[in-house]
Amino acid sequence: MLLPIALLAVFPPPQTALERDVIAQINFARTQPREYAEWLREYRARFRGKVVRYPGNPSGLLTKEGTRAVDEAIDFLERQTPLPPIAFAPLLARAADDHVADQGPRGATGHLSRDGSDPRDRVQRRGGGAYVAEVITYGPPTGPEVVRQFIVDDAVPGRGHRKTVFAGEMRFAGVGCGTHRIYRTMCVVEFGRTETGAY
């Protein structure tokens, strides 16, 4: 049963520590882009070729672009004007949870659910609007790793995830993270101009 929009503020979805940390890391990057760039410089120093090793991942992560994508992200952040922080939106979080529940057990990936619904459809089913943007990670198990993947956007043409995180008109977000059959962890972030995804 879906809760009416008015009750979502009273009974927000329970957030996990990971979901809270994803929002916190997004807000760190949006409000302090130059400080975030310094953090990325430390990450860059850990590369050997296209493999990066860092605490929590001593065996290393194989990237497709190596330091090129990191350097581009640093340059972007150095020029980025600070933005207001994202506010938590319970309705958007429920829509994000719906996608995790659909894909996680099946080991699926992408923005379409099993029934063909897209992010707008999922938010509208929850009683919201169609003005939303979605970003997803598969694999990263911590908030810093999730958001770093969005911002570096290794091997993503056009850097669409980065653009979404830094879209000034997006002021609200809901996060859903959970178990994924293949990648162990997945996180979905639904961004909206309003807390319900309405225009």
C-alpha positions as a Markdown table, in Angstrom:
| # | Residue | x | y | z |
|---|---|---|---|---|
| 1 | Met | 0.0 | 0.0 | 0.0 |
| 2 | Leu | 1.3 | 3.4 | -0.9 |
| 3 | Leu | 1.2 | 6.2 | 1.7 |
| 4 | Pro | -0.5 | 9.5 | 0.7 |
| 5 | Ile | 2.0 | 12.3 | 0.0 |
| 6 | Ala | 0.8 | 14.2 | 3.1 |
| 7 | Leu | 1.8 | 11.2 | 5.3 |
| 8 | Leu | 5.3 | 10.8 | 3.8 |
| 9 | Ala | 6.6 | 13.6 | 6.0 |
| 10 | Val | 5.2 | 12.0 | 9.1 |
| 11 | Phe | 6.3 | 8.4 | 8.2 |
| 12 | Pro | 9.5 | 8.8 | 6.1 |
| 13 | Pro | 11.2 | 5.7 | 4.8 |
| 14 | Pro | 13.8 | 4.5 | 7.2 |
| 15 | Gln | 17.3 | 5.5 | 6.0 |
| 16 | Thr | 20.3 | 3.2 | 6.3 |
| 17 | Ala | 23.7 | 4.6 | 7.3 |
| 18 | Leu | 24.8 | 4.2 | 3.7 |
| 19 | Glu | 21.8 | 6.1 | 2.3 |
| 20 | Arg | 22.4 | 9.0 | 4.7 |
| 21 | Asp | 26.1 | 9.0 | 3.8 |
| 22 | Val | 25.4 | 9.2 | 0.1 |
| 23 | Ile | 23.3 | 12.3 | 0.7 |
| 24 | Ala | 26.0 | 13.8 | 2.9 |
| 25 | Gln | 28.7 | 13.1 | 0.3 |
| 26 | Ile | 26.6 | 14.6 | -2.5 |
| 27 | Asn | 26.2 | 17.7 | -0.3 |
| 28 | Phe | 29.9 | 17.9 | 0.4 |
| 29 | Ala | 30.7 | 17.9 | -3.3 |
| 30 | Arg | 27.9 | 20.4 | -4.2 |
| 31 | Thr | 28.6 | 22.9 | -1.4 |
| 32 | Gln | 32.4 | 22.6 | -1.3 |
| 33 | Pro | 33.5 | 21.6 | -4.8 |
| 34 | Arg | 37.1 | 22.8 | -4.5 |
| 35 | Glu | 37.6 | 20.9 | -1.2 |
| 36 | Tyr | 36.1 | 17.8 | -2.9 |
| 37 | Ala | 38.7 | 18.3 | -5.7 |
| 38 | Glu | 41.5 | 18.1 | -3.1 |
| 39 | Trp | 40.1 | 14.8 | -1.9 |
| 40 | Leu | 40.1 | 13.5 | -5.5 |
| 41 | Arg | 43.7 | 14.5 | -5.9 |
| 42 | Glu | 44.5 | 12.2 | -3.0 |
| 43 | Tyr | 42.6 | 9.4 | -4.7 |
| 44 | Arg | 44.4 | 10.1 | -8.0 |
| 45 | Ala | 47.8 | 9.6 | -6.3 |
| 46 | Arg | 46.8 | 6.0 | -5.7 |
| 47 | Phe | 46.6 | 5.0 | -9.4 |
| 48 | Arg | 49.1 | 2.7 | -11.0 |
| 49 | Gly | 48.2 | 2.7 | -14.7 |
| 50 | Lys | 44.4 | 2.1 | -14.8 |
| 51 | Val | 44.3 | 0.3 | -11.4 |
| 52 | Val | 43.6 | 2.3 | -8.3 |
| 53 | Arg | 44.1 | 0.9 | -4.8 |
| 54 | Tyr | 42.8 | 2.6 | -1.7 |
| 55 | Pro | 41.8 | 1.7 | 1.9 |
| 56 | Gly | 38.9 | -0.8 | 1.8 |
| 57 | Asn | 40.0 | -2.0 | -1.6 |
| 58 | Pro | 43.6 | -3.2 | -1.4 |
| 59 | Ser | 43.2 | -5.6 | -4.3 |
| 60 | Gly | 42.5 | -2.6 | -6.6 |
| 61 | Leu | 39.8 | -1.3 | -8.9 |
| 62 | Leu | 40.3 | -1.5 | -12.6 |
| 63 | Thr | 39.1 | 1.6 | -14.3 |
| 64 | Lys | 38.6 | 2.1 | -18.1 |
| 65 | Glu | 40.1 | 5.6 | -18.3 |
| 66 | Gly | 42.7 | 5.7 | -15.5 |
| 67 | Thr | 43.6 | 9.1 | -14.3 |
| 68 | Arg | 42.1 | 10.9 | -17.3 |
| 69 | Ala | 38.6 | 10.9 | -15.9 |
| 70 | Val | 39.8 | 11.9 | -12.5 |
| 71 | Asp | 41.8 | 14.8 | -13.9 |
| 72 | Glu | 38.7 | 16.0 | -15.8 |
| 73 | Ala | 36.6 | 15.8 | -12.7 |
| 74 | Ile | 39.2 | 17.8 | -10.7 |
| 75 | Asp | 39.2 | 20.5 | -13.4 |
| 76 | Phe | 35.4 | 20.5 | -13.4 |
| 77 | Leu | 35.3 | 20.9 | -9.6 |
| 78 | Glu | 37.8 | 23.7 | -9.6 |
| 79 | Arg | 35.5 | 25.7 | -11.9 |
| 80 | Gln | 32.2 | 24.7 | -10.3 |
| 81 | Thr | 30.3 | 27.3 | -8.3 |
| 82 | Pro | 29.2 | 26.0 | -4.9 |
| 83 | Leu | 25.5 | 25.0 | -4.9 |
| 84 | Pro | 22.9 | 24.7 | -2.2 |
| 85 | Pro | 22.8 | 21.3 | -0.4 |
| 86 | Ile | 20.3 | 18.7 | -1.5 |
| 87 | Ala | 17.4 | 18.1 | 0.9 |
| 88 | Phe | 16.1 | 14.6 | 1.7 |
| 89 | Ala | 12.8 | 13.7 | -0.1 |
| 90 | Pro | 10.9 | 10.7 | 1.4 |
| 91 | Leu | 8.8 | 10.2 | -1.7 |
| 92 | Leu | 11.8 | 10.1 | -4.0 |
| 93 | Ala | 13.5 | 7.7 | -1.6 |
| 94 | Arg | 10.6 | 5.3 | -1.9 |
| 95 | Ala | 10.8 | 5.4 | -5.7 |
| 96 | Ala | 14.6 | 4.7 | -5.4 |
| 97 | Asp | 13.9 | 1.8 | -3.0 |
| 98 | Asp | 11.4 | 0.4 | -5.5 |
| 99 | His | 14.1 | 0.1 | -8.2 |
| 100 | Val | 16.5 | -1.6 | -5.8 |
| 101 | Ala | 13.8 | -4.1 | -4.8 |
| 102 | Asp | 13.2 | -4.8 | -8.5 |
| 103 | Gln | 16.8 | -5.1 | -9.7 |
| 104 | Gly | 18.8 | -6.3 | -6.7 |
| 105 | Pro | 17.4 | -9.9 | -6.5 |
| 106 | Arg | 17.6 | -10.4 | -10.3 |
| 107 | Gly | 21.1 | -8.9 | -10.7 |
| 108 | Ala | 19.7 | -6.5 | -13.3 |
| 109 | Thr | 21.2 | -3.2 | -14.2 |
| 110 | Gly | 20.0 | 0.0 | -16.0 |
| 111 | His | 17.3 | 2.5 | -15.5 |
| 112 | Leu | 14.4 | 0.4 | -16.6 |
| 113 | Ser | 12.5 | -1.9 | -14.2 |
| 114 | Arg | 11.4 | -5.4 | -15.2 |
| 115 | Asp | 8.0 | -4.1 | -16.4 |
| 116 | Gly | 9.7 | -1.4 | -18.5 |
| 117 | Ser | 9.0 | 1.5 | -16.2 |
| 118 | Asp | 11.5 | 4.3 | -16.0 |
| 119 | Pro | 12.4 | 6.7 | -13.2 |
| 120 | Arg | 9.5 | 9.0 | -14.0 |
| 121 | Asp | 7.1 | 6.1 | -13.9 |
| 122 | Arg | 8.3 | 4.9 | -10.5 |
| 123 | Val | 8.1 | 8.4 | -9.0 |
| 124 | Gln | 4.6 | 8.9 | -10.4 |
| 125 | Arg | 3.4 | 5.6 | -9.0 |
| 126 | Arg | 4.4 | 6.9 | -5.6 |
| 127 | Gly | 2.2 | 10.0 | -6.2 |
| 128 | Gly | 4.9 | 12.3 | -7.4 |
| 129 | Gly | 5.7 | 14.1 | -10.6 |
| 130 | Ala | 7.8 | 13.4 | -13.8 |
| 131 | Tyr | 10.5 | 16.0 | -13.4 |
| 132 | Val | 13.2 | 13.7 | -11.9 |
| 133 | Ala | 16.7 | 12.5 | -12.8 |
| 134 | Glu | 18.2 | 9.2 | -11.6 |
| 135 | Val | 21.8 | 8.0 | -11.0 |
| 136 | Ile | 22.8 | 4.5 | -10.0 |
| 137 | Thr | 25.9 | 2.7 | -8.9 |
| 138 | Tyr | 26.5 | -1.1 | -8.8 |
| 139 | Gly | 29.3 | -2.3 | -6.5 |
| 140 | Pro | 30.6 | 0.6 | -4.4 |
| 141 | Pro | 29.8 | -0.2 | -0.7 |
| 142 | Thr | 30.3 | 3.2 | 0.9 |
| 143 | Gly | 29.0 | 6.7 | 0.5 |
| 144 | Pro | 32.3 | 8.2 | -0.5 |
| 145 | Glu | 32.8 | 5.5 | -3.2 |
| 146 | Val | 29.3 | 5.8 | -4.5 |
| 147 | Val | 29.5 | 9.6 | -4.9 |
| 148 | Arg | 33.1 | 9.5 | -6.2 |
| 149 | Gln | 31.9 | 7.1 | -9.0 |
| 150 | Phe | 29.1 | 9.6 | -9.9 |
| 151 | Ile | 31.5 | 12.5 | -10.1 |
| 152 | Val | 34.5 | 10.8 | -11.8 |
| 153 | Asp | 32.0 | 9.1 | -14.2 |
| 154 | Asp | 34.7 | 6.8 | -15.6 |
| 155 | Ala | 33.8 | 5.5 | -19.1 |
| 156 | Val | 30.4 | 7.4 | -19.2 |
| 157 | Pro | 30.1 | 9.5 | -22.3 |
| 158 | Gly | 29.0 | 13.0 | -21.6 |
| 159 | Arg | 29.5 | 12.5 | -17.8 |
| 160 | Gly | 25.7 | 12.4 | -17.3 |
| 161 | His | 26.0 | 11.3 | -13.6 |
| 162 | Arg | 28.3 | 14.2 | -12.8 |
| 163 | Lys | 26.0 | 16.6 | -14.5 |
| 164 | Thr | 23.0 | 15.4 | -12.6 |
| 165 | Val | 24.8 | 15.7 | -9.2 |
| 166 | Phe | 25.7 | 19.3 | -10.0 |
| 167 | Ala | 22.4 | 20.3 | -11.7 |
| 168 | Gly | 21.5 | 23.5 | -9.9 |
| 169 | Glu | 17.8 | 23.1 | -10.3 |
| 170 | Met | 17.8 | 19.8 | -8.5 |
| 171 | Arg | 17.2 | 20.6 | -4.8 |
| 172 | Phe | 15.9 | 17.4 | -3.4 |
| 173 | Ala | 16.9 | 13.7 | -3.5 |
| 174 | Gly | 16.0 | 10.3 | -2.2 |
| 175 | Val | 18.4 | 7.4 | -1.9 |
| 176 | Gly | 17.7 | 3.7 | -2.0 |
| 177 | Cys | 20.6 | 1.2 | -1.4 |
| 178 | Gly | 20.4 | -2.5 | -1.0 |
| 179 | Thr | 21.8 | -5.9 | -1.9 |
| 180 | His | 22.5 | -6.8 | -5.6 |
| 181 | Arg | 22.8 | -10.4 | -6.7 |
| 182 | Ile | 25.9 | -9.8 | -8.9 |
| 183 | Tyr | 27.5 | -6.6 | -7.6 |
| 184 | Arg | 26.6 | -7.1 | -3.9 |
| 185 | Thr | 25.5 | -3.5 | -3.4 |
| 186 | Met | 23.5 | -1.0 | -5.5 |
| 187 | Cys | 22.5 | 2.6 | -4.8 |
| 188 | Val | 19.8 | 4.5 | -6.6 |
| 189 | Val | 19.5 | 8.3 | -6.2 |
| 190 | Glu | 16.3 | 10.1 | -7.5 |
| 191 | Phe | 16.8 | 13.8 | -7.9 |
| 192 | Gly | 13.9 | 16.3 | -8.1 |
| 193 | Arg | 13.4 | 20.0 | -8.4 |
| 194 | Thr | 10.8 | 19.6 | -5.7 |
| 195 | Glu | 10.4 | 17.0 | -3.0 |
| 196 | Thr | 7.8 | 15.1 | -5.0 |
| 197 | Gly | 9.3 | 15.4 | -8.4 |
| 198 | Ala | 6.7 | 17.9 | -9.5 |
| 199 | Tyr | 7.8 | 20.8 | -11.7 |
